[in-house]
Amino acid sequence: MAKKILIPVVIILALMVPARHTALAAADAKELALQAEKKLDEGDRLANEGKLAEAAAVFQQAAELYEQALKTDPNNSSSRQNYAYSLGERGMIYVRKGQQAIKDKQYAPAADCYNAAIAAYDSALKKLPQEKNFQVNRRHCRHEWGLAQFQAKLAANGPAYPFQLNGLDGSPVGLAKMKGRVVLLEFSAGL
């Protein structure tokens, strides 16, 4: 009879161990999330000070902490949301700086900011490829990067040469009359 009593006791103990392990895992996930939140605050502070590269590195550290927390507690929606925020904010700090540089007509620095944002969103999409906001933001950054590069090249070379050519109907067409409009020139030559 003693053997019959021991078997249920062993089974009960075996069932209690996973519950304790789950509680420890949840506590570990909570501690990781708290560390990550501190990193988010630090990243915001660095971004506000204009230290974008340092801020981006800190946001990456926060994302890594949230990723670890999610491995321990995959159903934590707060950690999942903050994980995506951490990855996306690495790009957004450069977008905000790029927008300000465009307003200030500092096109070369704006192009650099948008280029850094593209790299950040490329990295984020490797982690969360289904994230639509990252895809939209990356497309926007590529567009703005192209415009900023174009504007930087225009600013570096000065105004266009004020030439005058004959149009298709033979009348003179001068660049001075087209000021403020987009002009597309196509040159071709034949033998």
C-alpha positions in Angstrom: 0.0 0.0 0.0 2.9 2.4 0.6 3.8 2.2 -3.1 0.3 3.4 -4.1 0.6 6.5 -2.0 4.0 7.5 -3.4 3.0 7.5 -7.0 0.4 10.2 -6.7 2.7 12.4 -4.6 5.4 12.1 -7.3 3.0 13.1 -10.0 1.8 16.1 -8.1 5.3 17.3 -7.6 6.1 16.9 -11.3 3.0 19.0 -12.2 4.0 21.8 -9.7 7.5 22.4 -11.2 6.3 23.7 -14.6 4.0 26.2 -12.9 6.9 27.6 -10.8 9.1 27.7 -13.9 6.4 29.7 -15.7 6.1 32.2 -12.8 9.9 32.7 -12.9 9.8 33.1 -16.7 7.1 35.8 -16.4 9.1 37.6 -13.8 12.2 37.5 -16.0 10.2 38.8 -18.9 8.8 41.7 -16.8 12.4 42.6 -15.7 13.6 42.6 -19.3 10.7 44.8 -20.3 11.5 47.3 -17.4 15.1 47.4 -18.6 13.9 48.0 -22.2 11.6 50.9 -21.0 14.6 52.6 -19.5 16.4 52.2 -22.8 13.5 53.8 -24.6 13.6 56.8 -22.2 17.4 57.1 -22.8 16.9 56.8 -26.6 14.4 59.6 -26.5 16.7 61.8 -24.4 19.6 61.2 -26.8 17.5 61.9 -29.8 16.3 65.2 -28.3 19.9 66.2 -27.7 20.6 65.5 -31.4 22.7 62.4 -30.8 20.9 60.4 -33.4 23.5 57.6 -33.9 23.7 57.0 -30.2 19.9 57.1 -29.8 19.5 54.6 -32.7 21.9 52.2 -30.9 20.0 52.5 -27.6 16.6 51.9 -29.4 18.2 48.8 -30.9 19.2 47.6 -27.4 15.6 48.2 -26.3 14.4 46.1 -29.2 16.7 43.3 -28.3 15.5 43.4 -24.7 11.9 43.2 -25.8 12.8 40.4 -28.2 14.2 38.4 -25.2 11.2 39.2 -23.1 8.9 37.9 -25.9 10.8 34.7 -26.1 10.0 34.2 -22.4 6.5 35.6 -22.5 5.3 35.5 -26.2 1.7 36.5 -25.3 2.6 39.9 -23.7 1.0 42.4 -26.1 2.7 45.4 -24.4 6.1 43.9 -25.0 5.2 43.1 -28.6 3.9 46.7 -29.2 7.0 48.2 -27.6 9.3 45.9 -29.6 7.8 47.2 -32.8 8.0 50.8 -31.5 11.7 50.3 -30.7 12.5 49.0 -34.1 10.5 51.8 -35.8 11.8 54.6 -33.7 15.3 53.9 -34.9 14.1 55.2 -38.3 11.7 57.9 -37.1 14.4 59.9 -35.3 16.2 60.3 -38.6 13.0 61.1 -40.5 12.2 63.9 -38.0 15.7 65.3 -38.4 15.5 65.0 -42.2 12.2 66.9 -42.3 13.7 69.7 -40.2 16.8 69.8 -42.5 14.5 70.1 -45.6 12.7 73.0 -44.0 16.0 74.6 -43.3 17.1 74.0 -46.9 20.0 71.8 -45.7 19.6 69.2 -48.4 22.8 67.2 -48.0 22.3 66.6 -44.3 18.6 65.7 -45.0 19.7 63.1 -47.6 22.1 61.6 -45.0 19.2 61.4 -42.5 16.9 59.7 -44.9 19.6 57.3 -45.9 20.1 56.3 -42.3 16.3 56.0 -41.9 16.2 53.6 -44.9 18.9 51.5 -43.3 17.0 51.4 -40.0 13.7 50.4 -41.7 15.5 47.7 -43.8 16.8 46.3 -40.5 13.4 46.5 -38.8 11.8 44.7 -41.7 14.2 41.8 -41.3 12.8 41.4 -37.8 9.1 42.2 -38.6 8.6 41.7 -42.4 4.8 41.9 -42.1 4.9 45.4 -40.4 3.1 47.7 -42.9 4.1 50.9 -41.3 7.8 50.0 -41.7 7.2 49.3 -45.4 5.3 52.6 -45.9 7.9 54.6 -44.0 10.8 53.0 -46.0 9.1 54.0 -49.3 8.6 57.5 -48.0 12.2 57.7 -46.9 13.5 56.5 -50.3 11.3 59.2 -52.0 12.5 62.0 -49.7 16.1 60.8 -49.9 15.9 61.1 -53.7 14.4 64.6 -53.5 17.0 65.7 -50.9 19.8 64.4 -53.0 18.5 66.2 -56.1 18.1 69.4 -54.2 21.6 69.1 -52.7 23.1 68.7 -56.2 21.1 71.6 -57.5 22.3 73.8 -54.6 25.9 72.7 -55.1 26.0 73.6 -58.8 24.0 76.8 -58.6 21.3 77.9 -61.0 20.8 76.3 -64.4 22.5 78.0 -67.4 20.1 80.5 -69.0 20.1 79.1 -72.5 17.7 79.7 -75.4 16.8 77.1 -78.0 14.3 76.9 -80.8 11.2 74.9 -80.0 9.5 72.4 -82.2 7.5 75.1 -84.0 10.7 77.1 -84.5 10.0 79.8 -82.0 12.7 80.6 -79.4 12.3 78.9 -76.0 14.3 80.3 -73.1 14.8 78.9 -69.7 14.3 82.3 -68.0 10.6 82.2 -69.1 10.1 78.9 -67.3 11.3 79.9 -63.9 9.4 78.2 -61.2 8.3 75.3 -63.4 9.7 71.8 -63.7 11.6 71.5 -67.0 12.6 68.3 -68.7 15.3 68.5 -71.3 16.0 65.7 -73.8 19.0 65.9 -76.0 19.6 63.6 -78.9 22.0 63.6 -81.8 22.1 61.9 -85.1 24.8 61.2 -87.6 
